Amino acid sequence: MPYVRPDVQNLLSMLAAQPGPRMEDGDAETARAMMKMMGAMVEAPRPDIAEIKDLSIASPHGHAIPARLYRSTLATDPAPVVIFYHGGGWVIGDLDVYDSLCAEICRVLNMTVVSIDYRLAPEHRFPAATEDCLAATEWLARSPAEIGHAVTGVVPAGDSAGGNLAAVVSQELGASLPVPILAQWLIYPGVDMTANTGSMVDFADGYLLTAGGMQWFTEHYMGDADLLHPRASPLHASSLAGQPATLVFTCGLDPLRDQGRAYAAKLIAAGVRTIFREADGQIHGSVTLRGGIPSAQDDLHANLRDLKTLIDEAIAALPAQQQAA
């Protein structure tokens, strides 16, 4: 039997005792309601920060993209911004589910965070989520007045499906933005729609995210689209050379664990500055379940220390005029 942290086992036992079907046994609306209910059961307190406000980003595709801004200080000095794409298999999740996490990231990093509420499947299938995240990142890089300060660099970040979207944003935008991508943070990312790895088999059931659930998410998001398209499976990009410094975080009991390991290995092989961190005995979704898994708070803070290191290194490597901008 694999090692399971005591607080993780407590949460799994509590959830197993709840009546009702599994998330993948219903429709998308039911799954969204289940995620909100589970989040309310184990939500970590939202820390106090200087400002939280909702934004609306105009999409080139003719719709508004909801977003939420988190600022730890009301100073107007130019600074980087973390742009967060939430998880939920491209089908569930929203700004409220990730509110506490984004506020905690903002507080610990002392950095502005913008959370993106991209369109969800199956109402909006691939590549709608990617299009929204690309558009939102390009908007943010232009230092819109709503941010309250000039944006000197961006840090794409996200968990699970959001990690997939962060990887795609970094691959596609690269040097095309008016400011640099300083680093990216991929939290137990899904980066290969075709994966049937050892972790997908070993942890197929019993550890919150299931192999059947991943298939359900993939079918809702992808439909008949090409699963190997780099926008869907960024692990299958022809090259990862030139990617920004990257923090990859995986969990030992996660069906997606081996995908994160493989992406980190491919980055390292391409010469990309990469920090890889794996939480033994931990499950998928842990950083948003910190209220029910206290040890995940320590994992989150260790990640944020690593991310701050990568951001500081990237800023130090910029030309002097960009550092001072």
PyMOL commands that set and color helices and strands:
alter all, ss='L'
color gray80, all
select helices_A, chain A and resi 6-16+23-25+28-42+99-109+128-141+145-147+161-176+198-202+211-222+234-236+257-269+286-289+295-317+320-324
alter helices_A, ss='H'
color red, helices_A
select strands_A, chain A and resi 51-58+64-71+79-85+112-116+151-159+183-187+245-251+274-279
alter strands_A, ss='S'
color yellow, strands_A
deselect
rebuild
show_as cartoon
